[in-house]
Amino acid sequence: MARKPTEFDLEPNWHLDYRDITTLPEDRVVRVRFLVNTCAGALVLILVTIVGWQLLVRRDIAAQLRFWDEKISLHRHDHDELQLTLRDYMNEAGRIKDAYDLIHAPFIASEFVLSIGRTVPDRMTVDMIGYADGSVTIRGSLAEPPERASRVLGRYIETLRTDPQINALFDDISAPSLDRSRQEDLFNFEIVLKPRRPAP
C-alpha cells in the first residue's frame, strides 16, 4: 500500500538554481579547443623530434667527415707516391706493348721503311713513321703549290696501293689529313696504313 506524501517529503530540485546559462561556455566549444590544443601540441612535438633527429644526423655526418679527412691527410703522402709509381708502371707497360706490337707486326719494319723511301715522290719529305694500335702512320710535308698538293698526295696513295710489296702487307691505305703549313707552298700530310689480318 503506497505511502501518502508528508510535509517532510522534498521535491527533487529543492535548492535554488543560481546558474547564469547565458554566460556559461558550451561543452562543445571546450571540447573543440581541447582537441585543437592537443593536435597542435602533438604537431610541435613531432616537429621538434624531426629537427632534433636531423641535427643528430648532421652531427654524426660531420664527425665522420672529420674522421675521414684526418685519415686522408694522414695517408696523402703514401697516396701520392702510389700514384707516381702507378704512372711509371703505366708508361713502362705502354713501352712494353709498343715493343711487343713491333716484334709481332705482320711486316718487317726495315723493309717497310725501304719501300716507303723507294716510292716517295721527289718534293715529299717523310718526317715520322710510327706503329701503334695496329696501324702504321706516316707524317711528313709536301712542297707543292695548293692546286697540286692534293693531286700529288692522291697519286702517291694510289702508288702505295698498287705497289706489290706494300699492297701485300696492308689492307687499307688512306690520307685522313692534308693541312697547309706555316711556310708558303708547304703542306703537312698524314697517311694511315692498316695491316692485313692473317687468314684464320
ZAKESE-547157 format. One record per residue (C-alpha): y, z, x. Coordinates in pm, whole numbers, plus 32768, in hexadecimal, padded with zeros to 4 digits. Layout:
N
@v->Y	w->Z	u->X
...
//
This chain:
200
@v->8000	w->8000	u->8000
@v->814E	w->7F91	u->8097
@v->8249	w->8095	u->80FE
@v->839E	w->8088	u->8062
@v->84C2	w->8063	u->8150
@v->858E	w->8197	u->8194
@v->86F1	w->81C9	u->820E
@v->8670	w->81F4	u->8372
@v->85DB	w->809A	u->837C
@v->86BE	w->7FBC	u->8451
@v->86FA	w->7E4D	u->843E
@v->867E	w->7D7B	u->8566
@v->87E2	w->7D39	u->85E4
@v->887A	w->7E87	u->85AF
@v->8964	w->7E7F	u->86E3
@v->8AAC	w->7DC6	u->86F1
@v->8AB3	w->7C6C	u->8798
@v->8BD9	w->7C5E	u->888B
@v->8B7D	w->7B0E	u->8929
@v->8C83	w->79FA	u->892F
@v->8BAF	w->78C5	u->8900
@v->8CCD	w->77D6	u->8954
@v->8D00	w->785F	u->8AB5
@v->8B95	w->7881	u->8B1E
@v->8B09	w->7765	u->8BF4
@v->89F2	w->7696	u->8B63
@v->8896	w->76C2	u->8BF3
@v->8873	w->754B	u->8C2D
@v->89A5	w->753E	u->8D10
@v->8921	w->765B	u->8DE2
@v->87D2	w->75AC	u->8E0A
@v->8872	w->7461	u->8E73
@v->8951	w->7510	u->8F71
@v->8827	w->75C8	u->8FFE
@v->875D	w->7486	u->9022
@v->8882	w->73CF	u->90C5
@v->88B5	w->74E8	u->91BF
@v->8740	w->74F6	u->920B
@v->872B	w->737D	u->9244
@v->8865	w->737F	u->931B
@v->87DB	w->749E	u->93EC
@v->868F	w->73ED	u->9418
@v->8741	w->72AC	u->9480
@v->8814	w->7367	u->957D
@v->86DD	w->7410	u->9606
@v->862C	w->72C0	u->9629
@v->8759	w->7223	u->96D8
@v->8777	w->734D	u->97C5
@v->8602	w->732E	u->9812
@v->861E	w->71B7	u->9857
@v->874F	w->71E3	u->9936
@v->86A7	w->72FE	u->99F1
@v->856E	w->722B	u->9A23
@v->863C	w->7106	u->9AA5
@v->86F3	w->71E9	u->9B97
@v->85A7	w->7276	u->9C0D
@v->8518	w->7117	u->9C40
@v->8650	w->70A5	u->9CFB
@v->863E	w->71D6	u->9DD8
@v->84D1	w->7190	u->9E24
@v->851A	w->7020	u->9E72
@v->863D	w->7081	u->9F53
@v->855A	w->7174	u->A00D
@v->8452	w->7064	u->A03B
@v->8558	w->6F6E	u->A0B8
@v->85D6	w->706A	u->A1B5
@v->8471	w->70AB	u->A225
@v->8421	w->6F39	u->A259
@v->8570	w->6EF6	u->A2FF
@v->851D	w->7005	u->A3FA
@v->83C5	w->6F69	u->A431
@v->8460	w->6E10	u->A463
@v->8561	w->6E97	u->A556
@v->8450	w->6F50	u->A611
@v->8377	w->6E17	u->A639
@v->8487	w->6D0D	u->A655
@v->8458	w->6CE8	u->A7CD
@v->82E0	w->6CB0	u->A7A7
@v->8320	w->6BB7	u->A68E
@v->8417	w->6AEF	u->A763
@v->8322	w->6AE6	u->A885
@v->820E	w->6A73	u->A79B
@v->82EC	w->695D	u->A714
@v->8339	w->68E5	u->A876
@v->81C9	w->68ED	u->A8D2
@v->8170	w->6830	u->A794
@v->8278	w->6729	u->A7E0
@v->81EA	w->66FB	u->A93E
@v->808B	w->66DA	u->A8AF
@v->8102	w->65D4	u->A7B5
@v->81AA	w->650B	u->A8CA
@v->8070	w->651A	u->A99F
@v->7F9B	w->64BA	u->A873
@v->807D	w->638B	u->A839
@v->8054	w->631F	u->A9A3
@v->7EDC	w->634B	u->A98F
@v->7ED3	w->627E	u->A84F
@v->7FA1	w->6168	u->A8ED
@v->7EBB	w->6164	u->AA1C
@v->7D89	w->615F	u->A939
@v->7E18	w->6040	u->A86D
@v->7E6B	w->5F81	u->A9A9
@v->7D0D	w->5FB2	u->AA38
@v->7C66	w->5F50	u->A8F1
@v->7D56	w->5E34	u->A89F
@v->7CAD	w->5CF2	u->A830
@v->7D51	w->5C3A	u->A954
@v->7D97	w->5C6D	u->AAC5
@v->7F04	w->5CC8	u->AAF7
@v->7F33	w->5C0F	u->AC40
@v->7EA5	w->5AC9	u->ABB3
@v->7F81	w->5AEB	u->AA7F
@v->80BA	w->5B1B	u->AB54
@v->8061	w->59E6	u->AC1D
@v->8035	w->5920	u->AADC
@v->818B	w->598F	u->AA5E
@v->8229	w->5934	u->ABAB
@v->8183	w->57DF	u->AB9D
@v->81FF	w->5790	u->AA3E
@v->835E	w->5825	u->AA3D
@v->847B	w->5721	u->AA23
@v->8578	w->56EF	u->AB38
@v->86A5	w->579D	u->AA97
@v->85D7	w->58C2	u->AA0F
@v->85B5	w->5A0F	u->AAC6
@v->84A6	w->5B0E	u->AA77
@v->8526	w->5C70	u->AAAC
@v->8403	w->5D3F	u->AA24
@v->8299	w->5D19	u->A9B8
@v->8205	w->5E46	u->A907
@v->80C2	w->5E9B	u->A859
@v->80C4	w->5FA8	u->A74A
@v->802D	w->5FE4	u->A5F2
@v->7F3D	w->5EC2	u->A61D
@v->8042	w->5DB3	u->A659
@v->80F9	w->5D15	u->A77F
@v->8275	w->5D09	u->A77D
@v->833C	w->5C1C	u->A858
@v->84B4	w->5C55	u->A878
@v->85A7	w->5B80	u->A93A
@v->86DB	w->5AA6	u->A930
@v->871B	w->5938	u->A8EC
@v->8841	w->5883	u->A990
@v->8881	w->5779	u->A88C
@v->89A5	w->5721	u->A7A7
@v->898D	w->57A4	u->A640
@v->8926	w->5656	u->A5AB
@v->87FD	w->5638	u->A69B
@v->8788	w->57A4	u->A6C3
@v->86B4	w->57BB	u->A588
@v->861A	w->5662	u->A5C1
@v->85BB	w->56B5	u->A729
@v->8520	w->5800	u->A6BE
@v->8465	w->5753	u->A5A1
@v->83D8	w->564D	u->A690
@v->836A	w->575F	u->A77F
@v->82B4	w->5814	u->A665
@v->81FE	w->56D0	u->A614
@v->81AB	w->56A8	u->A785
@v->810F	w->5803	u->A78A
@v->804C	w->57BA	u->A64A
@v->7FBD	w->5674	u->A6D3
@v->7F77	w->56F1	u->A834
@v->7DFB	w->570C	u->A854
@v->7DF8	w->584B	u->A923
@v->7EF5	w->5908	u->A84E
@v->7E79	w->5883	u->A700
@v->7D1C	w->58FE	u->A755
@v->7D9E	w->5A61	u->A77B
@v->7E9E	w->5A86	u->A663
@v->7E81	w->5A57	u->A4EF
@v->7FF1	w->5A6A	u->A490
@v->8123	w->5A0E	u->A561
@v->8280	w->5A3A	u->A4D0
@v->83EA	w->5A70	u->A537
@v->847B	w->5B7D	u->A451
@v->85D3	w->5B8B	u->A4F7
@v->86CE	w->5AAA	u->A5A4
@v->8821	w->5B51	u->A5D7
@v->895A	w->5AE3	u->A68C
@v->899B	w->5BA3	u->A7CC
@v->8AED	w->5C21	u->A842
@v->8AF3	w->5B0B	u->A942
@v->8B5A	w->59B3	u->A8C9
@v->8A40	w->58B8	u->A888
@v->8936	w->59C4	u->A8BA
@v->8842	w->5A37	u->A7AC
@v->874D	w->5B5A	u->A7B1
@v->85F9	w->5B12	u->A719
@v->84BB	w->5BCC	u->A6C6
@v->8361	w->5B34	u->A69F
@v->823B	w->5BF2	u->A60D
@v->80D4	w->5B89	u->A64E
@v->7FB5	w->5C2C	u->A592
@v->7E60	w->5C12	u->A63D
@v->7D36	w->5B83	u->A589
@v->7C45	w->5C83	u->A502
@v->7AE5	w->5C65	u->A589
@v->79E8	w->5BD9	u->A495
@v->790C	w->5CE7	u->A3F8
//
